[in-house]
């Protein structure tokens, strides 16, 4: 299963689009490194920074998705063109797709969807 297949199975169009828009925000507001972008995404979704263990797991997910999207640019485009909202210009397709996968993972965490 590819990151795109897993994401499409897990979420409907609106949720994928929301993850993409969050990914765009993370890429434009979060600096230029994975670490600073992850910190931004984590704070937006969970209102706290990522612990080292969490960051390591998320880095693995991101790296795997980025590698797959670099090898399959059509899959990256399919993911980032999901939904109606226009995409931000100037962002690398594979990077944006990989960040979309990562932000979707964060948004699907129990911590993000439950109160308490």
DSSP file (Angstrom, degrees, kcal/mol; ACC not computed):
  #  RESIDUE AA STRUCTURE BP1 BP2  ACC     N-H-->O    O-->H-N    N-H-->O    O-->H-N    TCO  KAPPA ALPHA  PHI   PSI    X-CA   Y-CA   Z-CA
    1    1 A X              0   0    0      0, 0.0     2,-0.2     0, 0.0     3,-0.0   0.000 360.0 360.0 360.0 138.7    0.0    0.0    0.0
    2    2 A X     >  -     0   0    0      1,-0.1     4,-2.5    66,-0.0     5,-0.2  -0.553 360.0-108.2 -94.6 162.9    1.3    3.5   -0.8
    3    3 A X  H  > S+     0   0    0      1,-0.2     4,-2.4     2,-0.2     5,-0.2   0.886 121.5  52.3 -56.2 -37.7    0.8    6.6    1.3
    4    4 A X  H  > S+     0   0    0      2,-0.2     4,-2.8     1,-0.2     5,-0.2   0.937 109.0  48.0 -65.8 -46.4   -1.7    7.9   -1.2
    5    5 A X  H  > S+     0   0    0      1,-0.2     4,-2.2     2,-0.2    -2,-0.2   0.925 113.3  48.1 -60.0 -44.9   -3.8    4.7   -1.1
    6    6 A X  H  X S+     0   0    0     -4,-2.5     4,-1.8     1,-0.2    -1,-0.2   0.916 113.6  47.2 -62.2 -43.1   -3.8    4.6    2.7
    7    7 A X  H  X S+     0   0    0     -4,-2.4     4,-1.8    -5,-0.2    -2,-0.2   0.913 112.0  49.3 -66.0 -43.1   -4.8    8.3    2.9
    8    8 A X  H  < S+     0   0    0     -4,-2.8    -1,-0.2     1,-0.2    -2,-0.2   0.859 112.9  47.8 -66.2 -34.7   -7.5    8.0    0.3
    9    9 A X  H  < S+     0   0    0     -4,-2.2    -1,-0.2    -5,-0.2    -2,-0.2   0.851 114.7  46.4 -71.1 -33.9   -9.0    4.9    2.1
   10   10 A X  H  < S+     0   0    0     -4,-1.8     2,-0.3    -5,-0.2    -2,-0.2   0.761 116.2  34.3 -81.9 -26.8   -8.8    6.6    5.5
   11   11 A X  S  < S-     0   0    0     -4,-1.8     2,-0.1    -5,-0.1    -1,-0.1  -0.915  70.3-123.8-135.5 152.7  -10.3   10.0    4.6
   12   12 A X     >  -     0   0    0     -2,-0.3     4,-2.3     1,-0.1     3,-0.3  -0.372  46.8 -90.4 -85.8 175.3  -12.9   11.6    2.4
   13   13 A X  H  > S+     0   0    0      1,-0.2     4,-2.7     2,-0.2     5,-0.2   0.871 124.3  52.9 -55.1 -44.2  -12.2   14.4    0.0
   14   14 A X  H  > S+     0   0    0      1,-0.2     4,-2.2     2,-0.2    -1,-0.2   0.899 110.6  47.2 -62.5 -40.9  -12.9   17.2    2.5
   15   15 A X  H  > S+     0   0    0     -3,-0.3     4,-2.3     2,-0.2    -1,-0.2   0.894 112.0  49.4 -69.5 -39.7  -10.5   15.7    5.0
   16   16 A X  H  X S+     0   0    0     -4,-2.3     4,-2.3     2,-0.2    -2,-0.2   0.919 111.6  50.0 -63.1 -42.9   -7.7   15.2    2.5
   17   17 A X  H  X S+     0   0    0     -4,-2.7     4,-2.6    -5,-0.2    -2,-0.2   0.898 109.2  51.2 -62.8 -40.8   -8.2   18.7    1.3
   18   18 A X  H  X S+     0   0    0     -4,-2.2     4,-2.2     2,-0.2    -1,-0.2   0.907 109.7  50.2 -62.8 -41.6   -8.0   20.0    4.9
   19   19 A X  H  X S+     0   0    0     -4,-2.3     4,-2.4     2,-0.2    -2,-0.2   0.891 111.2  49.7 -63.4 -39.3   -4.8   18.1    5.4
   20   20 A X  H  X S+     0   0    0     -4,-2.3     4,-2.6     2,-0.2    -2,-0.2   0.927 110.0  49.1 -66.0 -44.5   -3.3   19.6    2.2
   21   21 A X  H  X S+     0   0    0     -4,-2.6     4,-2.0     1,-0.2    -2,-0.2   0.891 112.5  48.6 -64.2 -37.4   -4.2   23.1    3.2
   22   22 A X  H  X S+     0   0    0     -4,-2.2     4,-2.7     2,-0.2    -1,-0.2   0.912 109.7  52.7 -65.5 -41.3   -2.6   22.5    6.6
   23   23 A X  H  X S+     0   0    0     -4,-2.4     4,-2.6     1,-0.2    -2,-0.2   0.905 107.9  51.1 -60.1 -41.8    0.4   21.1    4.9
   24   24 A X  H  X S+     0   0    0     -4,-2.6     4,-2.0     2,-0.2    -1,-0.2   0.922 110.8  48.7 -60.5 -43.7    0.6   24.2    2.7
   25   25 A X  H  X S+     0   0    0     -4,-2.0     4,-2.8     1,-0.2     5,-0.4   0.920 111.1  49.7 -62.4 -44.1    0.4   26.4    5.9
   26   26 A X  H  X S+     0   0    0     -4,-2.7     4,-2.0     1,-0.2    -2,-0.2   0.903 111.8  48.8 -61.4 -42.2    3.2   24.3    7.6
   27   27 A X  H  < S+     0   0    0     -4,-2.6    -1,-0.2     1,-0.2    -2,-0.2   0.833 118.7  38.5 -69.7 -31.5    5.4   24.6    4.5
   28   28 A X  H  < S+     0   0    0     -4,-2.0    -2,-0.2    -5,-0.2    -1,-0.2   0.783 128.9  29.6 -90.4 -27.8    5.0   28.4    4.3
   29   29 A X  H  < S+     0   0    0     -4,-2.8    -3,-0.2    -5,-0.2    -2,-0.2   0.607 107.1  71.1-103.2 -15.2    4.9   29.3    8.0
   30   30 A X  S  < S-     0   0    0     -4,-2.0     3,-0.3    -5,-0.4    10,-0.2   0.216  95.8-117.6 -96.1  16.0    7.2   26.5    9.4
   31   31 A X        -     0   0    0     -3,-0.2    -1,-0.3     1,-0.2    -2,-0.0  -0.458  41.9 -67.5  83.0-159.4   10.6   27.5    8.2
   32   32 A X  S    S+     0   0    0     -2,-0.1     2,-0.3    -3,-0.1    -1,-0.2   0.504 100.5  79.3-116.0  -6.8   12.7   25.4    5.9
   33   33 A X  S  > S-     0   0    0     -3,-0.3     4,-2.1     1,-0.1     5,-0.2  -0.691  78.4-121.8-104.7 158.3   13.7   22.3    7.9
   34   34 A X  H  > S+     0   0    0     -2,-0.3     4,-3.0     1,-0.2     5,-0.2   0.927 112.4  54.0 -57.4 -44.6   11.7   19.2    8.7
   35   35 A X  H  > S+     0   0    0      1,-0.2     4,-2.2     2,-0.2    -1,-0.2   0.903 110.3  43.5 -61.2 -44.9   12.1   19.9   12.4
   36   36 A X  H  > S+     0   0    0      2,-0.2     4,-1.9     1,-0.2    -1,-0.2   0.868 115.8  48.9 -71.8 -34.3   10.7   23.4   12.4
   37   37 A X  H  X S+     0   0    0     -4,-2.1     4,-2.7     2,-0.2    -2,-0.2   0.907 110.9  50.0 -69.4 -40.9    7.9   22.4   10.1
   38   38 A X  H  X S+     0   0    0     -4,-3.0     4,-3.0    -5,-0.2     5,-0.2   0.917 109.0  52.4 -62.5 -42.2    7.0   19.5   12.3
   39   39 A X  H  X S+     0   0    0     -4,-2.2     4,-2.3    -5,-0.2    -1,-0.2   0.922 110.7  47.9 -58.7 -44.1    7.0   21.7   15.3
   40   40 A X  H  X S+     0   0    0     -4,-1.9     4,-2.3     2,-0.2    -2,-0.2   0.940 113.9  46.1 -62.4 -48.0    4.6   24.1   13.6
   41   41 A X  H  X S+     0   0    0     -4,-2.7     4,-2.5     1,-0.2     5,-0.3   0.920 112.9  50.0 -61.4 -45.0    2.3   21.3   12.5
   42   42 A X  H  X S+     0   0    0     -4,-3.0     4,-2.9     1,-0.2     6,-0.8   0.900 111.7  47.6 -62.9 -42.2    2.3   19.7   15.9
   43   43 A X  H  X S+     0   0    0     -4,-2.3     4,-1.2    -5,-0.2    -1,-0.2   0.884 112.4  49.6 -68.5 -37.7    1.5   22.9   17.7
   44   44 A X  H  < S+     0   0    0     -4,-2.3    -2,-0.2    -5,-0.2    -1,-0.2   0.942 122.7  31.1 -64.9 -46.4   -1.3   23.7   15.2
   45   45 A X  H  < S+     0   0    0     -4,-2.5    -2,-0.2    -5,-0.2    -3,-0.2   0.897 137.2  19.8 -82.2 -41.8   -3.0   20.3   15.6
   46   46 A X  H  < S-     0   0    0     -4,-2.9    -3,-0.2    -5,-0.3    -2,-0.2   0.454  91.4-126.1-113.7  -2.4   -2.1   19.3   19.1
   47   47 A X  S  < S+     0   0    0     -4,-1.2     2,-0.3    -5,-0.5    -4,-0.2   0.801  83.0  74.7  60.4  30.8   -1.3   22.6   20.8
   48   48 A X  S    S-     0   0    0     -6,-0.8    -2,-0.3    -9,-0.1    -1,-0.2  -0.976  85.6 -95.2-160.1 161.8    2.1   21.2   22.0
   49   49 A X        -     0   0    0     -2,-0.3     2,-0.3     1,-0.1   -10,-0.1  -0.342  47.0 -97.1 -76.1 163.8    5.5   20.3   20.6
   50   50 A X        -     0   0    0     -2,-0.1     2,-0.1     4,-0.0    -1,-0.1  -0.641  32.3-127.2 -83.0 137.5    6.4   16.9   19.5
   51   51 A X     >  -     0   0    0     -2,-0.3     4,-2.9     1,-0.1     5,-0.2  -0.455  30.7-105.8 -75.0 158.4    8.3   14.6   21.9
   52   52 A X  H  > S+     0   0    0      1,-0.2     4,-2.2     2,-0.2     5,-0.2   0.887 120.8  50.3 -55.6 -43.9   11.5   13.1   20.5
   53   53 A X  H  > S+     0   0    0      2,-0.2     4,-1.9     1,-0.2    -1,-0.2   0.918 112.6  46.6 -61.9 -44.1    9.9    9.6   20.1
   54   54 A X  H  > S+     0   0    0      1,-0.2     4,-2.8     2,-0.2     5,-0.2   0.922 110.4  53.0 -63.3 -44.7    7.0   11.1   18.3
   55   55 A X  H  X S+     0   0    0     -4,-2.9     4,-2.4     1,-0.2    -1,-0.2   0.886 107.7  51.8 -60.0 -39.4    9.2   13.2   16.0
   56   56 A X  H  X S+     0   0    0     -4,-2.2     4,-1.8    -5,-0.2    -1,-0.2   0.917 111.6  45.8 -64.4 -43.2   11.2   10.1   15.1
   57   57 A X  H  X S+     0   0    0     -4,-1.9     4,-2.0     1,-0.2    -2,-0.2   0.934 114.4  47.8 -64.2 -46.2    8.1    8.1   14.1
   58   58 A X  H  X S+     0   0    0     -4,-2.8     4,-2.7     1,-0.2    -2,-0.2   0.859 107.8  56.0 -64.9 -35.1    6.7   11.1   12.1
   59   59 A X  H  X S+     0   0    0     -4,-2.4     4,-3.0    -5,-0.2    -1,-0.2   0.912 107.2  50.0 -61.9 -41.7   10.1   11.6   10.4
   60   60 A X  H  X S+     0   0    0     -4,-1.8     4,-2.3     2,-0.2    -2,-0.2   0.910 111.1  48.3 -62.5 -43.1   10.0    8.0    9.2
   61   61 A X  H  X S+     0   0    0     -4,-2.0     4,-2.4     2,-0.2    -2,-0.2   0.933 114.5  46.4 -61.9 -46.4    6.4    8.4    7.9
   62   62 A X  H  X S+     0   0    0     -4,-2.7     4,-3.1     2,-0.2     5,-0.2   0.941 112.5  48.7 -62.6 -49.1    7.4   11.6    6.1
   63   63 A X  H  X S+     0   0    0     -4,-3.0     4,-2.3     1,-0.2    -1,-0.2   0.898 112.5  48.8 -60.5 -41.4   10.6   10.2    4.6
   64   64 A X  H  X S+     0   0    0     -4,-2.3     4,-2.1    -5,-0.2    -1,-0.2   0.931 114.2  45.5 -63.3 -46.2    8.8    7.1    3.3
   65   65 A X  H  X S+     0   0    0     -4,-2.4     4,-2.7     2,-0.2     5,-0.2   0.919 112.4  51.0 -64.1 -43.5    6.0    9.2    1.8
   66   66 A X  H  X S+     0   0    0     -4,-3.1     4,-2.3     1,-0.2    -1,-0.2   0.917 109.9  49.7 -61.8 -43.4    8.5   11.7    0.2
   67   67 A X  H  X S+     0   0    0     -4,-2.3     4,-1.7    -5,-0.2    -1,-0.2   0.928 113.1  46.6 -60.6 -45.3   10.5    8.9   -1.3
   68   68 A X  H  X S+     0   0    0     -4,-2.1     4,-1.4     1,-0.2    -2,-0.2   0.905 113.5  47.9 -65.1 -41.6    7.4    7.3   -2.8
   69   69 A X  H  < S+     0   0    0     -4,-2.7     7,-0.3     2,-0.2    -1,-0.2   0.821 108.3  54.6 -72.1 -29.5    6.0   10.6   -4.1
   70   70 A X  H  < S+     0   0    0     -4,-2.3     3,-0.4    -5,-0.2    -1,-0.2   0.875 112.4  44.6 -67.2 -36.1    9.4   11.4   -5.7
   71   71 A X  H  < S+     0   0    0     -4,-1.7     2,-0.3     1,-0.2    -2,-0.2   0.743 123.4  36.8 -77.5 -23.1    9.3    8.1   -7.5
   72   72 A X    >X  +     0   0    0     -4,-1.4     4,-1.6    -5,-0.1     3,-0.8  -0.660  62.7 170.2-132.2  76.7    5.6    8.6   -8.5
   73   73 A X  H 3> S+     0   0    0     -3,-0.4     4,-2.5    -2,-0.3     5,-0.2   0.801  78.7  61.4 -59.0 -29.5    5.0   12.3   -9.3
   74   74 A X  H 3> S+     0   0    0      1,-0.2     4,-2.4     2,-0.2    -1,-0.2   0.893 103.2  50.0 -64.7 -38.4    1.5   11.4  -10.7
   75   75 A X  H <> S+     0   0    0     -3,-0.8     4,-2.1     2,-0.2    -1,-0.2   0.892 109.7  51.3 -66.3 -38.9    0.5   10.1   -7.3
   76   76 A X  H  X S+     0   0    0     -4,-1.6     4,-2.5    -7,-0.3    -2,-0.2   0.940 111.6  46.7 -62.0 -46.7    1.7   13.3   -5.7
   77   77 A X  H  X S+     0   0    0     -4,-2.5     4,-1.4     1,-0.2    -2,-0.2   0.903 109.6  54.3 -62.6 -41.0   -0.3   15.4   -8.1
   78   78 A X  H  < S+     0   0    0     -4,-2.4    -1,-0.2     1,-0.2    -2,-0.2   0.918 112.0  44.9 -59.7 -42.9   -3.4   13.2   -7.6
   79   79 A X  H >< S+     0   0    0     -4,-2.1     3,-1.5     1,-0.2    -2,-0.2   0.946 114.8  45.1 -66.7 -48.6   -3.2   13.7   -3.8
   80   80 A X  H 3< S+     0   0    0     -4,-2.5    -1,-0.2     1,-0.3    -2,-0.2   0.615 109.5  56.5 -77.8  -9.6   -2.5   17.5   -3.8
   81   81 A X  T 3< S+     0   0    0     -4,-1.4    -1,-0.3    -5,-0.2     2,-0.2   0.362  79.3 120.3 -96.9   4.4   -5.2   18.1   -6.5
   82   82 A X    <   +     0   0    0     -3,-1.5     3,-0.1    -4,-0.2     2,-0.1  -0.512  66.7  12.5 -69.4 131.5   -7.9   16.5   -4.3
   83   83 A X  S    S-     0   0    0     -2,-0.2   -69,-0.1     1,-0.1   -70,-0.0  -0.309  90.5 -82.1  95.6-179.6  -10.7   18.9   -3.4
   84   84 A X  S    S+     0   0    0     -2,-0.1    -1,-0.1     2,-0.1     3,-0.1   0.727  86.9 104.1 -98.0 -27.0  -11.7   22.3   -4.7
   85   85 A X  S    S-     0   0    0     -3,-0.1     2,-0.0     1,-0.1   -64,-0.0  -0.341  76.9-114.6 -63.6 133.4   -9.5   24.7   -2.8
   86   86 A X        -     0   0    0      1,-0.1     2,-0.2    -2,-0.0    -1,-0.1  -0.347  31.4-119.7 -65.3 149.3   -6.7   26.0   -5.0
   87   87 A X        -     0   0    0      1,-0.1     2,-0.2    -3,-0.1    -1,-0.1  -0.581  29.0 -97.2 -90.2 155.0   -3.2   25.0   -4.0
   88   88 A X    >   -     0   0    0     -2,-0.2     3,-0.8     1,-0.1     2,-0.1  -0.488  43.6-121.4 -68.2 134.5   -0.5   27.4   -3.0
   89   89 A X  T 3  S+     0   0    0      1,-0.2     3,-0.1    -2,-0.2    -1,-0.1  -0.413  86.5  31.2 -76.2 152.3    1.8   28.1   -5.9
   90   90 A X  T 3  S+     0   0    0      1,-0.3     2,-0.4    -2,-0.1    -1,-0.2   0.439  81.3 126.6  87.2  -0.1    5.5   27.4   -5.8
   91   91 A X    <   -     0   0    0     -3,-0.8    -1,-0.3     1,-0.1     2,-0.2  -0.756  67.7-107.7 -94.5 139.0    5.5   24.4   -3.4
   92   92 A X     >  -     0   0    0     -2,-0.4     4,-3.0     1,-0.1     5,-0.2  -0.426  23.9-137.4 -63.3 129.9    7.2   21.2   -4.5
   93   93 A X  H  > S+     0   0    0      1,-0.2     4,-2.7     2,-0.2     5,-0.2   0.916 101.1  45.4 -57.6 -48.8    4.6   18.5   -5.4
   94   94 A X  H  > S+     0   0    0      2,-0.2     4,-2.4     1,-0.2    -1,-0.2   0.906 115.1  47.7 -65.4 -41.7    6.4   15.6   -3.7
   95   95 A X  H  > S+     0   0    0      2,-0.2     4,-2.8     1,-0.2     5,-0.2   0.938 113.1  48.2 -62.8 -46.7    7.1   17.7   -0.5
   96   96 A X  H  X S+     0   0    0     -4,-3.0     4,-2.1     1,-0.2    -2,-0.2   0.909 112.3  49.0 -62.2 -41.9    3.5   19.0   -0.4
   97   97 A X  H  X S+     0   0    0     -4,-2.7     4,-2.1    -5,-0.2    -1,-0.2   0.919 112.0  48.6 -63.5 -43.2    2.1   15.4   -0.8
   98   98 A X  H  X S+     0   0    0     -4,-2.4     4,-2.3     1,-0.2    -2,-0.2   0.907 112.2  48.2 -65.0 -41.3    4.4   14.1    1.9
   99   99 A X  H  X S+     0   0    0     -4,-2.8     4,-3.1     2,-0.2     5,-0.2   0.849 107.8  56.8 -67.0 -32.2    3.4   16.9    4.3
  100  100 A X  H  X S+     0   0    0     -4,-2.1     4,-2.0    -5,-0.2    -2,-0.2   0.917 107.6  47.8 -63.2 -42.6   -0.2   16.2    3.4
  101  101 A X  H  X S+     0   0    0     -4,-2.1     4,-2.1     2,-0.2    -2,-0.2   0.942 114.2  47.1 -60.2 -47.4    0.3   12.6    4.5
  102  102 A X  H  X S+     0   0    0     -4,-2.3     4,-2.2     1,-0.2    -2,-0.2   0.915 111.9  48.0 -65.4 -43.2    2.0   13.7    7.7
  103  103 A X  H  X S+     0   0    0     -4,-3.1     4,-2.6     1,-0.2    -1,-0.2   0.863 110.0  54.0 -67.2 -32.8   -0.6   16.3    8.6
  104  104 A X  H  X S+     0   0    0     -4,-2.0     4,-1.5    -5,-0.2    -1,-0.2   0.910 106.5  52.0 -64.5 -41.0   -3.4   13.8    8.0
  105  105 A X  H  X S+     0   0    0     -4,-2.1     4,-0.5     1,-0.2     3,-0.5   0.945 111.8  46.6 -58.6 -47.9   -1.6   11.4   10.4
  106  106 A X  H >< S+     0   0    0     -4,-2.2     3,-1.2     1,-0.2     6,-0.2   0.920 111.1  51.2 -60.8 -43.7   -1.6   14.2   13.1
  107  107 A X  H 3< S+     0   0    0     -4,-2.6    -1,-0.2     1,-0.3    -2,-0.2   0.737 108.7  53.0 -67.8 -21.4   -5.2   15.1   12.4
  108  108 A X  H 3< S+     0   0    0     -4,-1.5    -1,-0.3    -3,-0.5    -2,-0.2   0.471  81.6 114.9 -92.8  -2.6   -6.2   11.4   12.8
  109  109 A X  S XX S-     0   0    0     -3,-1.2     4,-1.3    -4,-0.5     3,-1.2  -0.399  75.0-124.9 -66.0 143.8   -4.6   11.0   16.2
  110  110 A X  H 3> S+     0   0    0      1,-0.3     4,-1.5     2,-0.2     3,-0.4   0.881 112.4  60.2 -53.8 -38.6   -6.9   10.3   19.1
  111  111 A X  H 34 S+     0   0    0      1,-0.2    -1,-0.3     2,-0.2     5,-0.1   0.797 106.2  47.0 -60.6 -29.5   -5.4   13.2   20.9
  112  112 A X  H <4 S+     0   0    0     -3,-1.2    -1,-0.2    -6,-0.2    -2,-0.2   0.746 117.9  39.3 -84.9 -24.8   -6.5   15.5   18.0
  113  113 A X  H  < S+     0   0    0     -4,-1.3     2,-0.3    -3,-0.4    -2,-0.2   0.463 108.2  62.1-109.5  -1.4  -10.0   14.3   17.7
  114  114 A X  S  < S-     0   0    0     -4,-1.5     2,-0.3    -5,-0.2    -5,-0.0  -0.914  70.2-133.6-123.8 153.7  -11.1   13.8   21.4
  115  115 A X              0   0    0     -2,-0.3    -3,-0.1     1,-0.2    -2,-0.0  -0.737 360.0 360.0 -99.0 149.6  -11.4   16.1   24.3
  116  116 A X              0   0    0     -2,-0.3    -1,-0.2    -5,-0.1    -5,-0.0   0.444 360.0 360.0 127.8 360.0  -10.0   15.5   27.7
